[in-house]
Amino acid sequence: MNRLAQLRATMLLCGGVIVMTLSACDSPQSAERQGQAIAGSTLAKVRARGTLNCAIHTGQLGMSYLDKRGKWQGFFVDYCRALAAAVLGDPDKVKFMPVASNKRFTIVQTGEADVLSRTTTWTLTRDTDLGVNFVGIMYYDGQSFLVPRKSGVARARDLDGAAICITKGTTSELNTADYFQRNRIGFRSIVFENPEEAKLAFFAGRCDAMTTDAFTLTVIRLADTERPDDYIVLSERLTKEPVGPVVRSDDEQWFEINKWVMNALFAAEEMGVTKANVTAKRRESADPEIRKMLGGLPGFGKSLGLDNDWAFRAIGATGNYGEIFARHISPLGVERGQNKLYRDGGLIYPLPMR
């Protein structure tokens, strides 16, 4: 029986005995959405464990770093806290798992981490070949170069023949090779196992330039030298670097939960919902979309296998997207730029919460 014939037979069976076989004709995704998480799903495992396992950067100011009290803070750290608040009811029920760049996908593929939340670029091959799904774009960036000001380098093409520090297992390796080949100029790649080694080598003078995402280079310039004016991040961008959280591709429900938690943070900023006013907005807003998102009216929890207060808890834990950005990124002197809401000239475009 060919595929079309099988489909017709299934449709006839489900239509002819609808009372007796309705549940059998439901898809697995539909069954998940009718009640609690099915056994073996990521949501069920997280709930049974009582903790969200979140893989993060080993240490990156602004994105994921240890504060003076030894507590993880940062832009991508707060995403995991919002997710934990949504699914577990407590933003502190997170086990943060620092992971090197070249190990970050493995920890998700094996199920050791429930989500990877760090500066990870969404590319075609990563999306199709690794058994993972990118939840969405949480930060728009681009690759650049950090160079000593005294070098006189003003653009990437001035680095012909230069030695360049690069971290192993990042998109920067291939991007750099492609750029120099495309422009028919040469370079010498000096590859390091982790970003800290690459950074130390650059400041020790072993490389003429260091390359990675512009945000990371900006932080390195500001935080890792006593004389930041002695270095510049080139304004030129070699690539587009859309970065965001990553989950395994074999659990549609978990993917959708992550996608909509992130979107709720975007939508909250657009709607003017903040950490300070989320309770009042839930109770008093005249906008039914806001009250549905926050669970003040019958909302969207059932569709995700959650209760209706999931977004209320997430926003209450971390604030909206703009608040997270202002708390962790803006103090570093990094402007929002492309990471503004679309209405303000940026690329952040919240999906409808309805």
C-alpha positions, 0 to 999 in steps of 0.5 A: 500500500503506497503512502497516499493509500495508507493516508486515505485508509487512516482517514476512513478509519478515524472518520468511521469509528470516531467515538471508539478510536478518537484517542488512537487517531490523535497525534503524539503531539496532540496527546501531550497537549491534552494534559501533563507531559508524557513519560520520557519527555524533557518536561517530565524529566525536568519536573521529576528531577526538580531542576533545569539543567542549563549549559552555559558559557564557561565565563563571559561578562554580560552573557554568563559569569560568576558574580562576587557571591559565586552566583551565575549572572548574565543575559543567557543565564536569565533566560534559563531562570525564566524557563525554570520559573515557567516550568518549575515555578522557581527561577532558582531551580537551575543547575548551571553547567559551564561548557567549552565551545567544542563540547556544547552540542554534545551535552545537549545531544546526550540529554545531559543538558536540557537546554544550551543557553549561550552565544551559539550561532544559528547556521544551516549545518548546525540546524540540520546535522546535529540533532538540535533545534535553535529556539530563536534568535535572542541576540544579533551579532557579527564576527569582527577582529580585535587589534592593537590600535598602534597596528594601524589596522583599520579594516579586515583586509589590512590583516593580510598575512597576519597571525590570528587567534581563534577558538576551536569549535566555533563558527569563527574558524570557518568564517575567517578562512572563508573571508581570507580566501574570498578576498585572496589574502593570506593569514596564519590561524593560531587555534586554542581550545578555549576563549581564555587561552586565545585571549591571553595569547593575543594580549601576550603578543602571540597574535596580530589579531583576535577574532570572534563575535563583536560583542565578545571582543567589546567585552574583552577590550573593556574588561581584560586590559587596563588600557582599553583605548590601546585596542579597537574592535573593527567596525566591519562585520565579516558575518551575521551571527544570530545567537540563541538557545538550543534544544534537542530536535526529538522533543517538539513540546520542549522546543515549543515551550522554550520558543514561547518562553523566549517570545513572552520576554520579547512580547512583554517589552512590546506590551509594557509588561515589566517585572515591577508591574506584571502582577498589576497587568495580570489583574487590571490590564484592559488588553485581553492579549496581555491578560491571556499571556499572563494567565489573568484570563484563560490562556495558553498553558494547556497548549504547551503542557503547562499551567496558565501562569507560566509567562507570568512567572517567567516575566516576574522572575527576570523582567522583560527582554529589554530589562534583561538587556539593560541589566547585563549588556548595556552596562558594558557600553554595548548599544542595543542596535539590531537588538531593539524591538522592530518598532524602534528600528531593531530586529526583535519581532515578537510573535502574537501571543494569542 
